[in-house]
Amino acid sequence: MTEASALAALARAYDGLPEPAARGLPVYRGKVRDVVRGAERLLLVASDRLSAFDRVLSTVPFKGEVLTRIAAWWFARTADIVPNHVLPGGSPSELGIGRAALVRRAEMIPVEVVVRGYLAGSAWRDYEAGRAVSGIEFPRGMRRDQRLDGPVLTPSTKEEGAHDRPVSGAEIVRSGLVPGRLWAEVEAAALALFRRGQELAARSGLILVDTKYEFGLADGRLTLADEIHTPDSSRYWIAGSYEELFRAGEAQRELDKEPFRRWLMERGFSGDGEAPAIPDPVRALTALRYVQAYERIVGEEFAPMSADFQAETEVLARIVDERLR
């Protein structure tokens, strides 16, 4: 895919699930995903909405399908570590819609579980400002993008209508957010998932730098939900240039939406106040990065499963009727 073809596709960005497709069932509209709620199952439909700093700012074509299909690829390769919420027959390829997944309902744990392998992003910004990172005091003298001795958990709370707040594991247990035994299970699962992610990313010439996981309880078992190792939830670097760029103190070659976040910060926006208008060339480049991330992670050329939104809507409505009621 080229920048020109991404520009041409801007008008086809999918803004969200049409209300009639839900067949009267309740719909929760998140920053990116629309969730149709059945009694025991959920239909997740990923839009092409583009969010940053907890704000929806624009749309970019292909994004929802890229995220859903990458997550499905990772769910299939980590199910031996911890169960995930995708139901049998509920993956995008099985449903025939690239942006949709049919999943079991889970009682969500109210914490975003962030795992880091490098001192980068918000962790670096906190460190540089002299602040602890989710209760962790890293040694002084570290450099931006430096590899940590081992993966660490830096969780944050999920607060409706507010920015996520970094929190330590001890505080999570002490405050009663999550019982101690369950939190220990979450920590072990998150670290194992991250190590598997780093291992498989390395085979594609990538570094999985950091990521976030969301867990819940389904049928009393810890269950991985939402997404896994996508460009929205994770930071990826190109492995071959890491050492040279790190020694030179230069920015890493990224394969995620961090360039878009940086574009916003360069214009004085980091979540508060009025966001800048997003020009079409920036939207197209961001779409291209999502497609490139899919191709590099999954190892195959990205071909949209459908560009006919009316046909998609009809299939989604049929899934709701046949499998959600």
URHU-V278510 format. One record per residue. RES is the residue in three letters. SS is DSSP state (H for helix, E for strand, L for the rest). OMEGA is omega in whole degrees, 0 to 359 (NA if undefined). NEAR is the number of other ideal C-beta (glycine too) atoms within 12 Angstrom. Layout:
# URHU-V278510
<<RES;SS;OMEGA;NEAR> <RES;SS;OMEGA;NEAR>>
This chain:
# URHU-V278510
<<MET;L;181;26> <THR;L;176;14> <GLU;H;180;21> <ALA;H;180;15> <SER;H;176;18> <ALA;H;176;32> <LEU;H;182;24> <ALA;H;184;20> <ALA;L;185;30> <LEU;H;182;31> <ALA;H;183;18> <ARG;H;179;26> <ALA;L;186;33> <TYR;L;187;43> <ASP;L;179;25> <GLY;L;182;31> <LEU;L;175;38> <PRO;L;184;23> <GLU;H;181;18> <PRO;H;181;17> <ALA;H;180;31> <ALA;H;176;29> <ARG;L;177;26> <GLY;L;177;16> <LEU;L;180;27> <PRO;L;180;18> <VAL;E;172;28> <TYR;E;181;22> <ARG;E;178;24> <GLY;L;180;26> <LYS;L;182;29> <VAL;L;187;43> <ARG;E;169;38> <ASP;E;186;36> <VAL;E;175;34> <VAL;E;189;38> <ARG;E;169;24> <GLY;L;183;28> <ALA;L;184;13> <GLU;L;184;18> <ARG;E;177;29> <LEU;E;170;38> <LEU;E;178;46> <LEU;E;179;45> <VAL;E;183;46> <ALA;E;177;44> <SER;L;174;38> <ASP;L;178;42> <ARG;E;182;33> <LEU;E;181;42> <SER;E;173;32> <ALA;E;180;33> <PHE;L;177;26> <ASP;L;177;25> <ARG;E;173;24> <VAL;E;190;24> <LEU;E;183;30> <SER;E;172;33> <THR;E;172;31> <VAL;L;183;44> <PRO;L;175;37> <PHE;L;189;45> <LYS;H;183;48> <GLY;H;179;48> <GLU;H;178;42> <VAL;H;182;48> <LEU;H;184;47> <THR;H;182;45> <ARG;H;174;40> <ILE;H;180;48> <ALA;H;179;46> <ALA;H;179;40> <TRP;H;181;36> <TRP;H;178;38> <PHE;H;182;38> <ALA;H;185;25> <ARG;H;179;25> <THR;H;184;31> <ALA;L;177;22> <ASP;L;180;14> <ILE;L;180;29> <VAL;L;178;33> <PRO;L;174;27> <ASN;E;191;39> <HIS;L;182;41> <VAL;E;181;38> <LEU;L;173;29> <PRO;L;183;17> <GLY;L;186;17> <GLY;L;180;29> <SER;L;180;30> <PRO;H;182;37> <SER;H;180;22> <GLU;H;178;21> <LEU;H;182;35> <GLY;L;178;22> <ILE;L;187;39> <GLY;L;185;38> <ARG;L;188;44> <ALA;E;174;47> <ALA;E;177;47> <LEU;E;189;35> <VAL;E;176;43> <ARG;E;177;30> <ARG;L;178;26> <ALA;L;172;27> <GLU;E;190;20> <MET;E;174;28> <ILE;L;191;32> <PRO;L;182;27> <VAL;E;169;37> <GLU;E;184;36> <VAL;E;182;48> <VAL;E;177;41> <VAL;E;183;41> <ARG;E;174;42> <GLY;E;183;36> <TYR;E;178;38> <LEU;L;187;33> <ALA;L;175;38> <GLY;H;183;34> <SER;H;178;31> <ALA;H;177;34> <TRP;H;181;28> <ARG;H;176;19> <ASP;H;181;23> <TYR;H;182;31> <GLU;H;179;20> <ALA;L;178;11> <GLY;L;181;11> <ARG;L;173;18> <ALA;L;179;18> <VAL;E;184;33> <SER;L;177;34> <GLY;L;181;23> <ILE;E;177;28> <GLU;L;178;15> <PHE;L;179;27> <PRO;L;176;12> <ARG;L;177;10> <GLY;L;177;8> <MET;L;182;22> <ARG;L;176;22> <ARG;L;177;23> <ASP;L;179;36> <GLN;L;177;26> <ARG;E;177;26> <LEU;E;180;28> <ASP;E;177;14> <GLY;E;180;14> <PRO;E;178;31> <VAL;E;176;30> <LEU;E;176;39> <THR;L;187;43> <PRO;L;172;39> <SER;E;178;34> <THR;E;173;24> <LYS;L;185;28> <GLU;L;183;16> <GLU;L;177;11> <GLY;L;180;8> <ALA;L;177;13> <HIS;L;176;19> <ASP;L;182;25> <ARG;E;178;24> <PRO;E;183;30> <VAL;L;179;31> <SER;L;176;27> <GLY;H;179;32> <ALA;H;180;19> <GLU;H;179;22> <ILE;H;181;33> <VAL;H;183;22> <ARG;H;182;15> <SER;L;181;19> <GLY;L;178;13> <LEU;L;180;28> <VAL;L;177;32> <PRO;L;186;17> <GLY;H;183;17> <ARG;H;179;12> <LEU;H;180;28> <TRP;H;177;31> <ALA;H;178;19> <GLU;H;178;25> <VAL;H;180;38> <GLU;H;182;34> <ALA;H;180;23> <ALA;H;182;35> <ALA;H;180;40> <LEU;H;178;28> <ALA;H;177;23> <LEU;H;181;40> <PHE;H;179;43> <ARG;H;176;23> <ARG;H;179;31> <GLY;H;179;42> <GLN;H;181;33> <GLU;H;182;21> <LEU;H;177;29> <ALA;H;181;36> <ALA;H;179;21> <ARG;H;178;18> <SER;L;180;29> <GLY;L;182;21> <LEU;E;171;35> <ILE;E;169;40> <LEU;E;190;44> <VAL;E;178;43> <ASP;E;182;41> <THR;E;173;45> <LYS;E;177;38> <TYR;E;172;47> <GLU;E;182;38> <PHE;E;173;38> <GLY;E;175;33> <LEU;E;175;25> <ALA;E;185;26> <ASP;L;177;14> <GLY;L;183;12> <ARG;E;174;20> <LEU;E;186;36> <THR;E;176;35> <LEU;E;185;46> <ALA;E;176;37> <ASP;L;182;39> <GLU;L;180;38> <ILE;L;172;45> <HIS;L;175;47> <THR;L;176;40> <PRO;L;176;45> <ASP;L;186;40> <SER;L;188;37> <SER;E;173;41> <ARG;E;177;43> <TYR;E;171;44> <TRP;E;173;38> <ILE;E;189;27> <ALA;H;188;26> <GLY;H;182;16> <SER;H;186;21> <TYR;H;188;29> <GLU;H;182;17> <GLU;H;181;16> <LEU;H;179;21> <PHE;H;179;25> <ARG;H;181;13> <ALA;H;181;14> <GLY;L;182;12> <GLU;L;181;16> <ALA;L;179;20> <GLN;L;174;36> <ARG;L;191;27> <GLU;E;178;31> <LEU;L;181;36> <ASP;L;182;41> <LYS;L;178;39> <GLU;H;176;31> <PRO;H;178;27> <PHE;H;177;36> <ARG;H;181;32> <ARG;H;177;23> <TRP;H;179;29> <LEU;H;182;30> <MET;H;177;21> <GLU;H;178;13> <ARG;L;173;20> <GLY;L;180;14> <PHE;L;175;23> <SER;L;173;21> <GLY;L;181;21> <ASP;L;179;14> <GLY;L;183;12> <GLU;L;180;12> <ALA;L;177;25> <PRO;L;174;20> <ALA;L;183;14> <ILE;L;181;29> <PRO;L;181;17> <ASP;H;178;23> <PRO;H;177;17> <VAL;H;177;31> <ARG;H;182;35> <ALA;H;179;33> <LEU;H;179;27> <THR;H;177;45> <ALA;H;180;44> <LEU;H;179;35> <ARG;H;178;36> <TYR;H;180;45> <VAL;H;179;36> <GLN;H;178;33> <ALA;H;178;42> <TYR;H;185;39> <GLU;H;181;26> <ARG;H;183;34> <ILE;H;186;38> <VAL;H;177;30> <GLY;L;176;18> <GLU;L;179;14> <GLU;L;180;12> <PHE;L;174;32> <ALA;L;181;17> <PRO;L;181;32> <MET;L;178;26> <SER;L;173;25> <ALA;L;180;22> <ASP;L;186;15> <PHE;H;178;29> <GLN;H;178;15> <ALA;H;177;16> <GLU;H;181;33> <THR;H;179;27> <GLU;H;179;20> <VAL;H;179;29> <LEU;H;178;41> <ALA;H;179;29> <ARG;H;177;21> <ILE;H;178;36> <VAL;H;182;35> <ASP;H;189;20> <GLU;H;190;17> <ARG;H;183;30> <LEU;H;183;35> <ARG;L;NA;19>>
